[in-house]
């Protein structure tokens, strides 16, 4: 293995990031970081289990059915190869659009749990890793995604690469490499391979096709492969990030914001992310909370039409593909992304907290969505004005706190979601093992509880 590694002059950018990540992999997580990691796992795996009832999961399972192995697939009694399992599980975690989330765009790694957790789970199971080693690997993956996301310059944003597709392989590769072999040299090589595997456009959001769901699967699977190559000693270009033909030169056409890769931080990236309450785009979350409050106030009063004004920010704007699109909304993804459709569903009291709701068209919601006028707000508040049979009803404000539930609330959500797929007893067992991960001798004590 060592004979393969013949590199000299390591890249300042990739090596600096790898040094930070190897330090996290080697040290015990703080109590706060460990709790945050468990919270991310509870949310992601609960959502992922519910989402095994969605079409993308079924399609992804069929597509890799020939790749038998020993790695756990959520809600399935049939294990697959580690790469195939990472792919399917990542698709499940992403296809509900109910993931964890940063502040939007590349910052925070977009939705890191959808690719970091499946890659880490597959790597930990293959390696026979302990629960503590798995936890550290997840934390490393989130850190890599956050720092790579923060390093993205304006040129890359202008080229419209999708954050999950571009950042995802770095987060997944770092998580898996930290579990296989957490040395800085291995992490640095894994980052180099990930630079060759990043890809993804947002065009699928426009017609509502499945590519966006699969971006997480590609990232998780490719990340595990990158980590395997690095752990086996395969060399990657020392200047994979900052070379004249490296990642930033090719993807952005300009240097990255390299200081973000190793800047000191008061806490790990995994400690400050939120989680979506509703099964739709991040930019629709606060609107749905306000629409639900307005619906509660109106009771059975019919809403004839509405005007929705939203500030043009990363958290509430309508610039992301599909968010501001006009009707009709023919696919699940179009309905989940649409500011109009999701607002109409919340105004009519639909269960927008469940991804299963968005699978089929709702004619009554579709009719109201046609009657919603979408505007950019002059201020920083969301304003929703409902036109009634007699008069108007208005609600305005912000509800950013809905993205930050407590650990207890997240655990309750996990039990409810997982229980619908695994049954109450098995869901409770999985919940207990997630809570005690740091003391588990093998992560397989958890994965066995997640199988069908």
C-alpha positions, 0 to 999 in steps of 0.5 A: 500500500505504501508503495503507491504513495509517491507524492511530494509537496502537498497542496496547501489548500487540501492539506490545510483542510485535511489537518483540521479534519484529522484533528477532529477524527482523533479527538473525543467529541465534546458533549455538545458536539456529540449531542448535535451529531446524535440529533442530526442522525435522529432527524436524517434517519427518521426522515429517511425511513419514512421516505423509503415509501417514495418512488425514488427509493424504489427506483434506486433499489432496483437500479443497484439490485445486482450489487449484493453485499453486507451493508444495511439498506434502510427498511430492507432485509436485503443488504447491498455492497457498501457503495450501493447501500450508501447510494440508496440510503442517501436517495432516501434521506434526500427524496423527502426534501426534509433534510437538515439545512444550513443558511442556504446555498453552499454555506454549511454544505447545503444539506450535509446529512443526506450524503455524509450520514449514508457514507459514514454508515456504510464505511462504519459497517464495513470497517466494523467501527464502534459507535464512537468512531462512527460519530466522529466520522459523521462530525468530520464529514459535516466539517468538510462540507461546511468548510468546502461550502464556505470556500466557494467563490462567486464564480462557482455560484454564477455557473449554477452548479448545485451545492449538494452535487458539488460539495457532497462528494467532499463531505462523504469522502471525508466522513468515510476516510475518517472512519477507514483511516483518519490520518491527515495524509489519507484525508488529503488524498480522499479530498483529492479524489472527491475533487474529481467526482463533484458534479450536479446541475439544478435543471431537474428542479424545473420539470421536477424530474429525479436528478436532484434526489439522486445527487445525494446518492451520487455524492455518498457513493462516490465519497465512499469510493474516494475514501477507499482509494485513499485508504488503499494508498492511491495517490491524488494530485497534491494541488487537487483544489488549488492547482492551475487545473484543480477544482476551483480553476475548473469549476469556478474559474477563479481561486477559492476562498482558501482561508475558510478551509482551515479558519479557527472555529469556536464549535464544529459545523455540525453544532449549528445546523437546523432541520426542516419542519416541512417536506419542501424547499428550505425557502418555503419553511417559514412561509408554511409556518405562517400559513399554518398559523393563519389557517388555524385562525381562519378555521373553516373559512374558505380562502379564494385567493392570496398574495404572498410577499417574501424577502429576496433572501437565501432563506425566503427568496424565490430564486432557487430553481422551481420555487418561483415557477408558475403552475402547473405542478405535475410532479412531486418535486415541482409541488415540494419546491413551489412557493405557491403550491406549498403555501396553498396546501398549508392554507388548506390545512394539508399535512405538509410535514409529511413527504407522503402528502406531496406524492399525488396532486391535490386538485383543490390545492392546485386550484388555490395555487393558481390564485396565489400572486407571488411578490418580492417583499419590500422589507425583511418580513413575509406577508401573506394576505388571504382573500376571503368571501368577505374581506381579508386576513393578513399574517406577517413576520418571520419564523426562523426558529422553526428550523431549530427543534430541541433534541427531545422534539427531534427524538419524538419525531424520529419515533413517530416517523420510524414507527410507521416503517419499522413498527413502534418496538423496533423504532424504540430500539433504534432510538435507544441505540442512537442515544447510546452510540458513543458506548456501542462496541459496534455500529452494527448494533444500530444498523441491525435495528434499521433494517426491514 
